[in-house]
Amino acid sequence: MSKQSAVADTRIRPLAAGDLETVIEIDGRHAGRPRRRFFQKRFDAAGSHPDGFIHLGIEAHDELVGFALLRVLRGEFGGDEPVAALDVIGVDPTQAGRGYGRSLLQGIASTLSEARIHSLRSQAEWKNSELLRFFEGAGFELAPRLILERSTSMPFFDSIDD
């Protein structure tokens, strides 16, 4: 499944095991540190359960310049239809502003359409304004659910009266 992208001299393609180091390198430029374990686990899981993951890359002039890792969720949180969760997307910062991220999202949309997956979800840190602007420009909207978080180092029911 190789697709020509909207940006000249690029193509969208599935990621292969040999792309792991480049993905780690591109992401590390954004994160400020390599997240080897995270990506190794994702690539391993995709190899073991290919129907549960979609990993795409964008090449420019035969060089990987961006990637996206998605999970396919079936029935999570009470849903009936499959949903794709965009876990991470990245474009080499030296290649920013060339439309590769947009082309990658177009490739994702095409791949999801072929798989009959009609919903794409993601999350972003509230303070990551660059990513939030990118998602907004791509048509993402706030979802009607909240993510709740708490520390697990304190007792769960200490403050609740029974």
C-alpha positions, 0 to 999 in steps of 0.5 A, a space after each residue: 500500500 504505497 500512495 502518492 502524496 499531495 506534496 511533489 516527490 513524496 509518498 505515503 507508505 507503511 512503516 517497516 521494522 527498519 524505520 524504527 531508528 529514523 522514527 526514534 531520531 525524528 521524535 527525539 528532535 521534538 521530545 528533546 530525548 529519545 523514546 526508544 522503549 516506547 517506539 520499540 514496544 509499538 513496533 513490536 505490538 504492530 508486528 504481533 497484531 497487525 490488525 490493531 495498528 496502522 503505522 505510516 511514513 512519508 518519504 521525500 526524495 526516498 528519505 523518511 521525513 515523517 511518521 504516524 502511529 495509530 491504534 485501532 480500537 474496537 469496542 473500547 469505552 462502549 463504542 460499536 464502531 472501530 476508531 483510530 487513535 493517533 498516538 504520535 505523529 512527527 515530521 523532521 523539524 528540518 523539513 517543517 513547513 513543507 506540507 508533509 504533516 498535512 500529506 501524512 494526515 491525508 494518507 491516514 484518512 485514505 488508509 482509514 477510509 479503506 479500512 472502513 474506520 470513520 473516526 480518528 481521535 488523538 490527544 495533545 498537551 494543553 500547552 502544545 500550541 503548535 500541535 493544537 493549531 495543526 490539529 485544528 487546521 486539520 479539522 479536529 474538534 474537542 471531544 465530548 469526553 474528559 480525561 481524568 487523572 490522579 496520582 496513585 501514590 495517595 490512598 484512593 478513598 481516604 477523603 470520601 465518607 462512606 
